[in-house]
Amino acid sequence: MPKELILILGGARSGKSTHAEKLALELGGPDVLYIATAQAFDDEMRARIAAHRAQRPAGWRTLESPSLISAPLAEAIGPARVVLLDCLTLLASNAVLALGDEPTARTAEAAVDAEVAALLAAYRAGGATWIVVSNEVGLGLVPPYPLGRAYRDALGRANQRLAAAADRVLFMVAGLPLTVK
């Protein structure tokens, strides 16, 4: 099976993660590395992370990392046939929040772009198929505050960059995958 870069976009609760996990199982069986980017800052997020862990197949390996730049990706990927990154949305949020109290649109975009560059470099260097989950942020309202706008713009551009590089792009609506590319 030749490797692919697959981007799965959609809104909140659209079925992105569920579809990505099903696809990863079909393509990689037990040889999947799950890269989890969420950080547990409160009880509700800890519960969400625990639920995600519980639903993954037992044989999958997991790399919990809020950043790809500092993660040992080559070592972690190893023999994996599929790498499932869930999700770019939180990876971008982590990158922007790591900038401190007052990130500008320029610094936010640069931080997110560096994460996307690390992702694409790891994909290109290895033999695994990558499935990347991300929220489509271009369908909502313009955030009323500068940090929200900077984040939305940086993630939107990151999604565009990944979509351009991807072999396949799926858009999830109510649990149904629509092929975009």
Secondary structure, DSSP 8 states (H G I E B T S, - for coil): ----EEEEEE-TTSSHHHHHHHHHHHHHTT-EEEEE-----SHHHHHHHHHHHHHS-TT-EEEE-S-SSSS-HHHHHTT-SEEEEE-HHHHHHHHHHTT-S---HHHHHHHHHHHHHHHHHHHHHSS-EEEEEEE--TTS---SSHHHHHHHHHHHHHHHHHHHH-SEEEEEETTEEEE--
